[in-house]
Amino acid sequence: MARKFFGTDGIRGRTNDGVMTAATAMRVGQAAGAHFMRGDHRHRVVIGKDTRLSGYMMENALVAGFTSVGMDVILTGPLPTPAIAMLTREMRADMGVMISASHNPYEDNGIKLFGPDGFKLSDEDEIAIERLMEQEPRLAESAKIGRARRVDDAAGRYIHAVKQSVASDIRFDQLKVVVDCANGAAYQVAPTAIWELGAEVIPIGVSPNGLNINAGVGSTAIEALQSKVLETGADVGIALDGDADRLIVVDEKGQKVDGDQLMALIATRMLEKGTLQGGGVVATVMSNLGLERYLAGIGLTLERTKVGDRYVLERMEQGGFNLGGEQSGHMILLDHATTGDGTVAALRVLAGLVRSGEPASELLHLFDPVPQLLKNVRYGGGAPLENATVKAVIAEAEAELAGKGRLVIRPSGTEPVIRVMAEGDDASQVEAVVDRICAAVKEAG
């Protein structure tokens, strides 16, 4: 069945345009509520959101949808995506909902759904919900309409949970940490959790106004964090995105540390402690070849998946892995969270600094990434990757990089764009390969 609403990470789009409207949100509530009302107990859903202006509208529409089919609603207010996954399990809810468009600008919003186990929904569940959205909802009788209530201690519960991911003998007393919350969902909980563990915290991106989420701050705009780390002489800086499920780090010299380096560090520490499962790490096709070589050097494998943390998680569950992530900063530590959690990953990094006594610039750069280049090519129509000339150019490039690099070519799932990525030991060769393929795609499109 072709998807009309759900993409690779729930439903997302520009608010009041296309699918991302209050009407859609209400239909999602009605359909998802009907799908998860199994058994004869009183059913409930946990709903959280980030800080964008449209969150109020989407929240109210979802409440109307869920309560109209007889499901009770628990509202948490602004909290990270992983907090909603955790609270769904902890409160024995039938499902959870996060209203967020992650690292996108405030004009966009999205709806992410979790099952009662706190994991994102399977394709089968999403397809079933889409089918129900096309039908007339089965509304509850008047006496069985659901109720909605807000919980005041949701943030405290999450802070307590993330602190439990760090060994009880660890304190951050000697660390000065800049924490950039992207004016997003973690603007209260992340600085508080790190401060409660003893660090001197310098917060930025903690003044949301509904319009400034991810605007010049956060994991996709780290210049503000780099400046603040250098200005204050901090030991390290951490940057979250709008819903705080991804993490990018800046060392004391202002250098960016991406998800690949963070996975290398966390995997190494878990291997040393004997807690790493699956014999390696799960990442996507975009992770640098340098990470793969580093892990191989310490006896670990790198399993690759399609881009998207849901695919990383699926492979982790299939292969018994407990560590996975993406170069963009999604870190999934299954021993502590059922989805990417930037705050949990940040605490692991800070704990590593405390235990090692090394500066971040040494601890967080465990391998030299090979030259990697990604370019996007917009095309007018058709299927340029099926063009014979494009196929021939790609085959030639793959042969040229064989044994010395990698080539990843994939169409965007949301726009008419082909993403062309190559990496290898020779930067000039990588650039030439990417440019040749881009030129062929552009000519075919």
PENORSUL-V91373 format. One record per run of one state. SS is the DSSP state (~ for helix, > for strand, _ for the rest). FROM is the first residue (numbers start at 1). TO is the last residue. If there is no record, write none. Layout:
SS/FROM/TO
SS/FROM/TO
This chain:
_/1/6
>/7/7
_/8/9
>/10/14
_/15/16
>/17/17
_/18/19
>/20/20
_/21/21
~/22/36
_/37/43
>/44/49
_/50/54
~/55/68
_/69/71
>/72/78
_/79/80
~/81/90
_/91/94
>/95/99
_/100/107
>/108/115
_/116/119
>/120/120
_/121/122
~/123/133
_/134/141
~/142/144
_/145/147
>/148/150
_/151/153
~/154/163
_/164/175
>/176/180
_/181/188
~/189/196
_/197/199
>/200/204
_/205/222
~/223/232
_/233/235
>/236/240
_/241/245
>/246/251
_/252/255
>/256/257
_/258/258
~/259/273
_/274/279
>/280/284
_/285/288
~/289/297
_/298/300
>/301/305
_/306/308
~/309/319
_/320/322
>/323/325
_/326/329
>/330/333
_/334/341
~/342/356
_/357/359
~/360/363
_/364/370
>/371/378
_/379/383
~/384/386
_/387/387
~/388/401
_/402/404
>/405/411
_/412/416
>/417/424
_/425/426
~/427/444
_/445/445
